[in-house]
Amino acid sequence: MTSETWGSSSDARRVRIYVSEEDKIGSVPAQHAVVTFLRRNNAAGMTIIRGFEGFGASGRMHTSRLAEVPWDLPVVIEWVDTPARVDELLPELKRMIPAGLITIDRTEVILFATRTIRTVSEAIPVEAVMTKDVVTVRRDTPIHDVVDRMRKHSLRAIPVVDDGIVVGMITNSDLVSRAHLGVRLTLLPSLPPAEQAKQLESLPRRTADEIMSAPPVVVAMNAPLSEAAETMVRRRLKRLPVVDDRGALVGILSRVDLLRTVADFGTTDRRDRPAIGLNGDAPVSTIMREDVPTVHADSPLNEVVQAVVSTRLNRALVVDADRRVLGVVRARSVLERVTPSLRTNLLRSLMQRLPFLRPSADEREIERHAAAHSARDLMDDNVLTVGPNERVRDVVAKMVEGGRKLVAIVDERGCLLGVVDRADMLRGIIEEHE
């Protein structure tokens, strides 16, 4: 979440949690447990306020002024975030608090200016930044149930466990290649409801262990982040199951979790730098690549599709005659807006990275009346652009905080020089320290 997300003035929620210094969640002081929970779940920010005097439902006075009463001062944890994030995290917070008071009220954010993302060092273990609440399936879970669970929780991969031990992973690719799902889950919502149902009905009557990738690539919870980053880059993975000494699943680490920890790495002396992370002051041009597919605003549909499927980016930038960036076209927006007569050929191109077949004469006549038939009709003009000399740590912060997968690098006139995506950033983390 960023000031760009909230804007200069935006609706938000302020949550106040009232506990006592002596309250515990397990063996941990309540306020510390809440801070850890909010930080690990990417809350926007919170503050702990230590009270001077007060009393709660018991009527007992808590004060630092009475020498005969041991200090057990009230503590207020104040958390401000977007309504959606509060709705997501508040139920778990309510279950965590053993005794106390939680209030929530509307507030208005008029400024949200953040610092760059926190520094990371090799000493930080994976468990410090992993996501702990992991949705899983069992070996014998039917594929239909696997897909339902992944759709419900907006997942692109799900671990398979056996008595708590992670034994495999099911990804989007597994569903397509082994369960013969005709469209990636990320593209499925782009289809009309009837076509979505048809795709799901075609799933075979098989179980999770018949389509999972096994054995899974995992990382130990006490492993340094540098080890996890290297594994993800070398294996081209977007996420890693995190396990304890027994191999039991305790969390999951995503590429975004890693990038969120990468920002300022201080000195230019390699000996003093952490083992993970780019030189924060290096220009982003040092890791950008130029193999970005582009189209012009008036490029026809078949050219747009070909550009979108030509690389792993699954998107193409729209530029003018001088290569100034105008927008971006994503696979999903193309699939949503084509006419039904072209959807079969389009799916074939998107799923198999094949050329988009030109429509027949009848299909061309239908398409002539469609609302979207060029890049201009399909593009989103909300593209994150940065200059080539912008520091890497600042670009990482903008990508992660804004939920962006792609950044366009442009010159002072806004003309395209290259791009970086999340995979490029992680690759830079490794290569910088080889």
Secondary structure as the mmCIF struct_conf table of DSSP 4:
data_model
#
loop_
_struct_conf.conf_type_id
_struct_conf.id
_struct_conf.beg_label_comp_id
_struct_conf.beg_label_asym_id
_struct_conf.beg_label_seq_id
_struct_conf.end_label_comp_id
_struct_conf.end_label_asym_id
_struct_conf.end_label_seq_id
HELX_RH_AL_P HELX_RH_AL_P1 SER A 3 TRP A 6
BEND BEND1 SER A 8 SER A 9
STRN STRN1 SER A 10 SER A 20
TURN_TY1_P TURN_TY1_P1 GLU A 21 GLU A 22
STRN STRN2 LYS A 24 ILE A 25
TURN_TY1_P TURN_TY1_P2 GLY A 26 SER A 27
STRN STRN3 VAL A 28 PRO A 29
HELX_RH_AL_P HELX_RH_AL_P2 ALA A 30 ARG A 40
TURN_TY1_P TURN_TY1_P3 ASN A 41 ASN A 42
BEND BEND2 ALA A 44 ALA A 44
STRN STRN4 MET A 46 ARG A 50
BEND BEND3 PHE A 52 PHE A 52
STRN STRN5 GLU A 53 PHE A 55
TURN_TY1_P TURN_TY1_P4 ALA A 57 SER A 58
STRN STRN6 MET A 61 THR A 63
BEND BEND4 SER A 64 ARG A 65
TURN_TY1_P TURN_TY1_P5 ALA A 67 GLU A 68
BEND BEND5 VAL A 69 VAL A 69
STRN STRN7 PRO A 74 ASP A 81
HELX_RH_AL_P HELX_RH_AL_P3 PRO A 83 MET A 96
BEND BEND6 PRO A 98 GLY A 100
STRN STRN8 LEU A 101 VAL A 109
BEND BEND7 ILE A 110 ILE A 110
HELX_LH_PP_P HELX_LH_PP_P1 THR A 114 THR A 119
TURN_TY1_P TURN_TY1_P6 GLU A 122 ALA A 123
BEND BEND8 ILE A 124 ILE A 124
STRN STRN9 PRO A 125 PRO A 125
HELX_RH_3T_P HELX_RH_3T_P1 VAL A 126 ALA A 128
TURN_TY1_P TURN_TY1_P7 VAL A 129 VAL A 129
BEND BEND9 MET A 130 MET A 130
STRN STRN10 THR A 131 THR A 131
STRN STRN11 VAL A 137 ARG A 138
TURN_TY1_P TURN_TY1_P8 ARG A 139 ASP A 140
STRN STRN12 PRO A 142 PRO A 142
HELX_RH_AL_P HELX_RH_AL_P4 ILE A 143 LYS A 152
TURN_TY1_P TURN_TY1_P9 HIS A 153 SER A 154
BEND BEND10 ARG A 156 ARG A 156
STRN STRN13 ALA A 157 ASP A 162
TURN_TY1_P TURN_TY1_P10 ASP A 163 GLY A 164
STRN STRN14 ILE A 165 THR A 171
HELX_RH_AL_P HELX_RH_AL_P5 ASN A 172 SER A 177
TURN_TY1_P TURN_TY1_P11 ARG A 178 ARG A 178
BEND BEND11 ALA A 179 ALA A 179
BEND BEND12 GLY A 182 VAL A 183
TURN_TY1_P TURN_TY1_P12 LEU A 185 LEU A 187
HELX_RH_3T_P HELX_RH_3T_P2 LEU A 188 SER A 190
BEND BEND13 LEU A 191 LEU A 191
HELX_RH_AL_P HELX_RH_AL_P6 PRO A 193 GLU A 201
TURN_TY1_P TURN_TY1_P13 SER A 202 SER A 202
BEND BEND14 LEU A 203 LEU A 203
BEND BEND15 ARG A 205 ARG A 205
STRN STRN15 THR A 207 THR A 207
HELX_RH_AL_P HELX_RH_AL_P7 ALA A 208 ILE A 211
BEND BEND16 MET A 212 MET A 212
STRN STRN16 SER A 213 SER A 213
BEND BEND17 ALA A 214 PRO A 215
HELX_LH_PP_P HELX_LH_PP_P2 PRO A 216 VAL A 217
STRN STRN17 VAL A 219 ALA A 220
TURN_TY1_P TURN_TY1_P14 MET A 221 ASN A 222
BEND BEND18 ALA A 223 ALA A 223
STRN STRN18 PRO A 224 PRO A 224
HELX_RH_AL_P HELX_RH_AL_P8 LEU A 225 ARG A 235
TURN_TY1_P TURN_TY1_P15 ARG A 236 ARG A 236
BEND BEND19 LYS A 238 LYS A 238
STRN STRN19 ARG A 239 VAL A 243
TURN_TY1_P TURN_TY1_P16 ASP A 245 ARG A 246
BEND BEND20 GLY A 247 GLY A 247
STRN STRN20 ALA A 248 ALA A 248
STRN STRN21 LEU A 249 SER A 254
HELX_RH_AL_P HELX_RH_AL_P9 ARG A 255 ARG A 260
TURN_TY1_P TURN_TY1_P17 THR A 261 THR A 261
BEND BEND21 THR A 268 THR A 268
HELX_RH_3T_P HELX_RH_3T_P3 ARG A 270 ASP A 272
BEND BEND22 ARG A 273 ARG A 273
BEND BEND23 ALA A 275 GLY A 277
TURN_TY1_P TURN_TY1_P18 GLY A 280 ASP A 281
BEND BEND24 ALA A 282 ALA A 282
STRN STRN22 PRO A 283 PRO A 283
HELX_RH_3T_P HELX_RH_3T_P4 VAL A 284 THR A 286
TURN_TY1_P TURN_TY1_P19 ILE A 287 ILE A 287
STRN STRN23 ARG A 289 ARG A 289
STRN STRN24 THR A 294 HIS A 296
TURN_TY1_P TURN_TY1_P20 ALA A 297 ASP A 298
STRN STRN25 PRO A 300 PRO A 300
HELX_RH_AL_P HELX_RH_AL_P10 LEU A 301 VAL A 308
TURN_TY1_P TURN_TY1_P21 VAL A 309 SER A 310
BEND BEND25 THR A 311 THR A 311
TURN_TY1_P TURN_TY1_P22 ARG A 312 LEU A 313
STRN STRN26 ARG A 315 VAL A 319
TURN_TY1_P TURN_TY1_P23 ALA A 321 ASP A 322
STRN STRN27 ARG A 324 ARG A 324
STRN STRN28 VAL A 325 ARG A 330
HELX_RH_AL_P HELX_RH_AL_P11 ALA A 331 ARG A 337
BEND BEND26 VAL A 338 VAL A 338
HELX_RH_AL_P HELX_RH_AL_P12 PRO A 340 GLN A 352
TURN_TY1_P TURN_TY1_P24 ARG A 353 ARG A 353
HELX_LH_PP_P HELX_LH_PP_P3 PRO A 355 PRO A 359
HELX_RH_AL_P HELX_RH_AL_P13 ALA A 361 ARG A 368
TURN_TY1_P TURN_TY1_P25 HIS A 369 HIS A 369
BEND BEND27 ALA A 370 ALA A 371
STRN STRN29 SER A 374 SER A 374
HELX_RH_AL_P HELX_RH_AL_P14 ALA A 375 LEU A 378
STRN STRN30 ASP A 380 ASP A 380
STRN STRN31 THR A 385 VAL A 386
TURN_TY1_P TURN_TY1_P26 PRO A 388 ASN A 389
BEND BEND28 GLU A 390 GLU A 390
STRN STRN32 ARG A 391 ARG A 391
HELX_RH_AL_P HELX_RH_AL_P15 VAL A 392 GLY A 402
TURN_TY1_P TURN_TY1_P27 GLY A 403 GLY A 403
BEND BEND29 LYS A 405 LYS A 405
STRN STRN33 LEU A 406 VAL A 410
TURN_TY1_P TURN_TY1_P28 GLU A 412 ARG A 413
STRN STRN34 CYS A 415 CYS A 415
STRN STRN35 LEU A 416 ASP A 421
HELX_RH_AL_P HELX_RH_AL_P16 ARG A 422 GLU A 431
TURN_TY1_P TURN_TY1_P29 GLU A 432 HIS A 433
#
